Amino acid sequence: MLFSKNNGQRLSIDEVAVTNGELYTVITNKAAHGKRGALVAMIEGTKVTDIAPILAKIPLIQRNTTTEVTLDMAENMEAIVRSTFPRAKLVTDRFHVQQLVSDVVQEIRIGLRREAIKEENEKIKQSRKEKKRYRPKTYENGDTKKQLLARSRYLLFKSSSKWLKQQKERADIVFREYPELEKAYELSMMFRSCYEHSHSIPEAQEKLKNWYKKVDEKQIDSFITAKGSIRLHETTILNYFLNRSTNASADSFNAKLKNFRALVRGVRDKKFYLFRVAKLYG
């Protein structure tokens, strides 16, 4: 589906699953705020070779009016935009970038929890061999090692200033027991501050450089990998500070499509589903 008339200055691009994992590339106009006229294109597939020729049907004079497109870190989405909206600045969504860094922290926590479970299983087996009752060690807040790591999940996403009393107590214990998790958390919060406390591209660029140095100092493999991805997308990440645009409108629109799908209890007739989407948002 292509609605050339809905093309605008500021667009979002994302992918959404319609049925049975079939992915569609969706382009929306931010100015329509998710209402009628929001849908610019909804095209089956995510390959550049499938999407770009269809978007090229929008007259070039219209495509040249697009000055900004927000997107996630997918290379194919970037290639689609560059080939069809030649004058648009690409803006990598800040929440996808922050998620990349947060996922590293959670990956470390999950690895430590996996080790704790393995250790506990071994101790249970040993206790059974010795015909003793196994009693796991508990910390001062009542958590076992396994519980401590499981229950630390949400506090690792938040700034320490927003921790509740129980979360602060748990954080003190988990960072005491697992210093590597504290280092990862500090790197995550330092990266977040690049967004929260920068007001211009040069300022954000300087903070990013300091973050890169800190990652190199800490020598955490997962963070070094994340740093590599961020460096590759640095230009489009920094473009966020021009208008502070995000891909939230695309995520919101995709949520509407998913809710619509849930409302009709799945997509049995794909053509009719797409027809209704076109009538509502095209």
C-alpha positions as CSV (number, residue, x, y, z in Angstrom):
1,M,0.0,0.0,0.0
2,L,1.4,3.4,-1.0
3,F,-0.2,6.8,-0.2
4,S,2.1,9.4,-1.8
5,K,-0.2,12.3,-0.6
6,N,0.7,11.4,3.0
7,N,4.4,11.9,2.5
8,G,5.7,14.7,4.7
9,Q,8.8,16.5,6.2
10,R,9.3,14.2,9.2
11,L,8.8,10.4,8.8
12,S,9.3,7.2,10.7
13,I,10.2,3.8,9.4
14,D,9.9,0.5,11.2
15,E,8.8,-3.1,10.6
16,V,5.8,-4.9,12.0
17,A,4.6,-8.6,11.9
18,V,1.1,-8.9,10.4
19,T,0.5,-12.7,10.6
20,N,2.5,-15.8,11.0
21,G,5.7,-13.8,11.4
22,E,5.3,-12.1,8.0
23,L,7.1,-8.7,8.2
24,Y,5.9,-5.5,6.6
25,T,7.9,-2.3,6.3
26,V,5.8,0.6,7.6
27,I,6.5,4.3,6.9
28,T,4.4,6.9,8.8
29,N,4.1,10.7,8.8
30,K,4.7,12.1,12.3
31,A,2.5,15.1,11.5
32,A,-0.7,12.9,11.4
33,H,-0.1,11.7,15.0
34,G,-1.2,8.2,14.2
35,K,-4.6,9.2,12.7
36,R,-6.0,9.3,9.2
37,G,-3.2,10.3,6.8
38,A,-0.5,8.8,9.0
39,L,0.3,5.9,6.7
40,V,2.7,6.7,3.9
41,A,3.5,3.1,2.9
42,M,3.0,-0.5,4.2
43,I,5.0,-2.9,2.0
44,E,5.4,-6.6,2.4
45,G,9.0,-7.6,3.3
46,T,12.1,-5.7,4.6
47,K,14.6,-6.1,1.8
48,V,15.9,-3.0,0.2
49,T,15.4,-4.4,-3.3
50,D,11.7,-5.0,-2.5
51,I,10.9,-1.7,-0.7
52,A,12.9,0.9,-2.6
53,P,11.3,0.5,-6.0
54,I,7.9,0.9,-4.5
55,L,8.8,4.0,-2.6
56,A,10.4,5.4,-5.7
57,K,6.9,5.6,-7.1
58,I,6.4,8.7,-4.9
59,P,7.4,11.6,-7.1
60,L,11.0,12.7,-6.5
61,I,9.8,16.3,-5.9
62,Q,7.7,15.0,-3.0
63,R,10.4,12.8,-1.6
64,N,12.8,15.7,-1.6
65,T,10.6,17.5,0.8
66,T,11.3,14.9,3.5
67,T,14.0,16.4,5.8
68,E,14.1,13.8,8.6
69,V,13.4,10.1,9.0
70,T,13.7,8.3,12.4
71,L,14.6,4.6,12.4
72,D,16.1,1.8,14.5
73,M,19.7,0.5,14.1
74,A,18.8,-1.9,11.3
75,E,21.1,-1.6,8.3
76,N,18.3,-2.4,5.8
77,M,16.1,0.4,7.1
78,E,19.0,2.9,6.7
79,A,19.7,1.7,3.1
80,I,16.0,2.0,2.2
81,V,15.9,5.6,3.5
82,R,19.1,6.7,1.9
83,S,18.1,5.3,-1.5
84,T,14.6,6.9,-1.5
85,F,14.7,10.1,0.5
86,P,18.0,11.6,-0.6
87,R,17.7,14.9,1.3
88,A,16.5,13.4,4.6
89,K,18.7,13.3,7.7
90,L,18.6,9.9,9.4
91,V,18.0,9.9,13.1
92,T,18.7,6.7,15.1
93,D,16.1,6.2,17.7
94,R,17.6,6.9,21.2
95,F,15.5,4.3,22.9
96,H,16.8,1.5,20.6
97,V,20.4,2.7,21.3
98,Q,19.8,2.9,25.1
99,Q,18.2,-0.6,24.9
100,L,21.4,-1.9,23.3
101,V,23.4,-0.7,26.2
102,S,20.9,-1.9,28.8
103,D,20.8,-5.3,27.3
104,V,24.5,-5.7,27.9
105,V,23.9,-5.1,31.6
106,Q,21.1,-7.6,31.7
107,E,23.2,-10.1,29.7
108,I,25.9,-9.9,32.5
109,R,23.2,-10.3,35.2
110,I,21.6,-13.3,33.5
111,G,25.1,-14.9,33.1
112,L,25.8,-14.5,36.8
113,R,22.4,-15.9,37.7
114,R,22.9,-18.9,35.5
115,E,26.2,-19.6,37.3
116,A,24.4,-19.1,40.7
117,I,21.7,-21.7,39.6
118,K,24.4,-24.1,38.5
119,E,26.3,-23.7,41.8
120,E,23.1,-24.2,43.8
121,N,22.2,-27.4,41.9
122,E,25.7,-28.8,42.6
123,K,25.3,-28.0,46.3
124,I,21.8,-29.7,46.4
125,K,23.3,-32.8,44.8
126,Q,26.1,-32.8,47.3
127,S,23.7,-32.4,50.2
128,R,21.6,-35.3,49.0
129,K,24.7,-37.5,48.8
130,E,25.6,-36.6,52.3
131,K,21.9,-37.1,53.3
132,K,21.7,-33.5,54.6
133,R,19.1,-30.9,54.1
134,Y,20.3,-28.1,51.8
135,R,19.9,-24.6,53.2
136,P,20.9,-21.8,50.7
137,K,22.8,-18.8,52.0
138,T,20.7,-15.7,52.5
139,Y,21.8,-12.1,52.5
140,E,20.8,-9.5,55.0
141,N,17.7,-8.5,53.0
142,G,16.5,-12.2,52.9
143,D,17.4,-12.9,49.3
144,T,19.3,-16.0,48.3
145,K,22.1,-15.6,45.6
146,K,19.7,-16.7,42.9
147,Q,16.9,-14.4,44.1
148,L,19.2,-11.5,44.5
149,L,20.2,-11.6,40.8
150,A,16.6,-12.3,39.6
151,R,15.2,-9.4,41.6
152,S,17.9,-7.0,40.6
153,R,16.5,-6.9,37.0
154,Y,14.4,-3.7,37.2
155,L,16.7,-1.6,39.4
156,L,19.5,-2.0,36.8
157,F,17.3,-0.1,34.3
158,K,16.8,2.9,36.6
159,S,18.9,5.7,37.9
160,S,20.0,5.2,41.5
161,S,18.1,8.4,42.4
162,K,14.9,6.6,41.5
163,W,15.5,3.4,43.5
164,L,13.1,2.6,46.2
165,K,14.3,1.7,49.7
166,Q,14.3,-2.1,49.0
167,Q,16.0,-1.6,45.6
168,K,18.8,0.5,47.2
169,E,19.4,-2.2,49.8
170,R,19.4,-4.9,47.1
171,A,21.7,-2.8,44.9
172,D,24.2,-2.4,47.7
173,I,24.4,-6.2,48.2
174,V,24.5,-7.1,44.5
175,F,27.2,-4.6,43.8
176,R,29.2,-5.8,46.8
177,E,29.0,-9.4,45.7
178,Y,29.4,-8.8,42.0
179,P,31.7,-5.8,41.3
180,E,31.6,-6.5,37.5
181,L,27.8,-5.8,37.6
182,E,28.4,-2.5,39.3
183,K,30.9,-1.5,36.6
184,A,28.4,-2.5,33.9
185,Y,25.6,-0.5,35.6
186,E,27.9,2.6,35.8
187,L,28.7,2.4,32.1
188,S,25.0,2.1,31.3
189,M,24.1,5.1,33.4
190,M,27.0,7.1,31.9
191,F,25.8,6.4,28.4
192,R,22.2,7.5,29.4
193,S,23.6,10.8,30.7
194,C,24.9,11.4,27.1
195,Y,21.3,11.8,26.1
196,E,19.9,13.4,29.3
197,H,22.5,16.0,29.8
198,S,23.6,17.1,26.3
199,H,22.0,20.0,24.5
200,S,23.9,20.0,21.2
201,I,25.8,17.7,18.9
202,P,29.3,18.8,20.0
203,E,28.4,18.4,23.7
204,A,26.9,14.9,23.0
205,Q,30.0,14.0,20.9
206,E,32.3,14.9,23.7
207,K,30.4,12.8,26.2
208,L,30.4,9.9,23.8
209,K,34.2,10.1,23.5
210,N,34.5,10.0,27.3
211,W,32.2,7.0,27.4
212,Y,34.3,5.2,24.7
213,K,37.4,5.7,26.9
214,K,35.6,4.4,30.0
215,V,34.5,1.3,28.1
216,D,38.1,0.7,27.0
217,E,39.2,1.1,30.6
218,K,36.7,-1.4,32.1
219,Q,37.5,-4.0,29.4
220,I,34.0,-5.7,29.4
221,D,33.7,-7.7,26.2
222,S,30.0,-7.1,25.7
223,F,30.4,-3.4,26.1
224,I,33.2,-3.3,23.7
225,T,30.9,-4.9,21.1
226,A,28.1,-2.4,21.9
227,K,30.6,0.4,21.6
228,G,31.5,-0.8,18.1
229,S,27.9,-0.7,17.0
230,I,27.4,2.8,18.4
231,R,30.5,4.1,16.7
232,L,29.2,2.8,13.4
233,H,26.0,4.7,13.8
234,E,27.4,7.7,15.6
235,T,26.4,10.3,13.0
236,T,22.8,9.2,12.9
237,I,22.7,8.9,16.7
238,L,24.0,12.4,17.1
239,N,21.4,13.7,14.7
240,Y,18.9,13.2,17.5
241,F,20.2,16.4,19.1
242,L,19.0,18.5,16.1
243,N,15.3,18.1,16.9
244,R,15.3,15.4,19.7
245,S,13.2,13.2,17.4
246,T,12.5,9.6,18.3
247,N,10.8,6.6,16.6
248,A,8.1,6.6,19.3
249,S,5.4,7.5,16.7
250,A,6.3,4.4,14.7
251,D,6.2,2.2,17.8
252,S,2.9,3.7,18.7
253,F,1.5,3.1,15.2
254,N,2.8,-0.5,15.2
255,A,1.1,-1.0,18.6
256,K,-2.2,0.1,17.0
257,L,-1.8,-2.4,14.2
258,K,-1.1,-5.2,16.7
259,N,-4.1,-4.2,18.8
260,F,-6.3,-4.1,15.7
261,R,-5.0,-7.6,14.9
262,A,-5.8,-8.8,18.4
263,L,-9.3,-7.2,18.2
264,V,-10.2,-9.3,15.2
265,R,-8.5,-12.3,16.9
266,G,-5.8,-12.7,14.3
267,V,-5.5,-12.1,10.6
268,R,-7.5,-14.7,8.7
269,D,-8.0,-12.6,5.6
270,K,-4.8,-10.6,5.0
271,K,-6.2,-8.6,2.1
272,F,-9.3,-7.5,4.1
273,Y,-7.1,-6.6,7.1
274,L,-4.9,-4.4,4.9
275,F,-8.0,-2.9,3.3
276,R,-9.3,-1.8,6.8
277,V,-5.8,-0.4,7.8
278,A,-5.8,1.6,4.5
279,K,-9.3,3.0,5.2
280,L,-8.4,3.9,8.8
281,Y,-4.9,5.4,8.3
282,G,-4.3,5.8,4.6
